[in-house]
Amino acid sequence: MLREKIRMLNKILGCTLDENGFLQLKNVNLGTLNGVTDKTGSYTFDKNIKNVMEFDKAYSKIVQSAYPIS
């Protein structure tokens, strides 16, 4: 069941791995950085970094539970 949740979330957020193995979210609007506004994504993270980190922790916990190191 957890793996299905991960696949659904990955599809919604447009998750891919870059050449360095880092998760990239292609369907997430990243807001404004250095005066450049990214409006490419359908979803936007909260501007409060604490809330973003809570999402990161929750997502990590789901992935780690679904794919435990054996």
C-alpha positions as CSV (number, residue, x, y, z in Angstrom):
1,M,0.0,0.0,0.0
2,L,2.8,2.4,0.8
3,R,4.4,1.8,-2.6
4,E,1.2,2.7,-4.3
5,K,1.1,6.0,-2.3
6,I,4.7,6.8,-3.4
7,R,3.9,6.1,-7.1
8,M,0.8,8.3,-6.9
9,L,2.6,11.2,-5.3
10,N,5.6,10.8,-7.7
11,K,3.2,11.0,-10.6
12,I,1.3,14.0,-9.3
13,L,4.5,15.9,-8.5
14,G,6.3,14.9,-11.6
15,C,9.2,13.2,-9.7
16,T,12.4,12.3,-11.6
17,L,15.9,11.5,-10.6
18,D,18.6,13.8,-12.0
19,E,22.1,12.7,-13.0
20,N,23.3,13.0,-9.4
21,G,20.5,10.8,-8.0
22,F,18.6,13.8,-6.5
23,L,14.8,13.8,-6.6
24,Q,13.5,16.6,-8.9
25,L,9.9,17.7,-8.8
26,K,8.9,18.7,-12.3
27,N,5.3,19.6,-11.5
28,V,6.0,21.9,-8.5
29,N,6.2,25.7,-8.8
30,L,9.3,26.7,-6.8
31,G,8.3,30.3,-6.4
32,T,10.7,33.2,-6.8
33,L,14.5,32.9,-6.5
34,N,16.8,35.8,-7.3
35,G,14.0,37.7,-8.9
36,V,13.0,34.9,-11.3
37,T,9.6,33.4,-10.8
38,D,9.0,29.7,-11.6
39,K,5.4,29.2,-12.7
40,T,6.0,25.8,-14.5
41,G,4.4,23.6,-11.9
42,S,0.8,23.0,-11.0
43,Y,1.6,22.7,-7.2
44,T,3.4,25.2,-5.0
45,F,5.1,24.4,-1.7
46,D,4.4,26.6,1.3
47,K,6.8,29.6,1.6
48,N,7.4,28.7,5.2
49,I,10.4,26.4,5.2
50,K,9.2,24.6,8.4
51,N,6.1,23.4,6.5
52,V,8.3,22.2,3.5
53,M,10.6,20.3,5.9
54,E,7.5,18.6,7.4
55,F,6.5,17.4,4.0
56,D,10.1,16.2,3.3
57,K,10.2,14.3,6.6
58,A,6.8,12.7,6.0
59,Y,7.7,11.7,2.4
60,S,11.0,10.3,3.6
61,K,9.3,8.2,6.3
62,I,6.9,6.8,3.7
63,V,9.7,5.8,1.3
64,Q,11.8,4.3,4.0
65,S,8.9,2.3,5.3
66,A,8.1,1.0,1.8
67,Y,11.7,0.2,0.9
68,P,13.5,-0.9,4.1
69,I,17.2,-1.6,3.9
70,S,17.5,-5.4,4.3
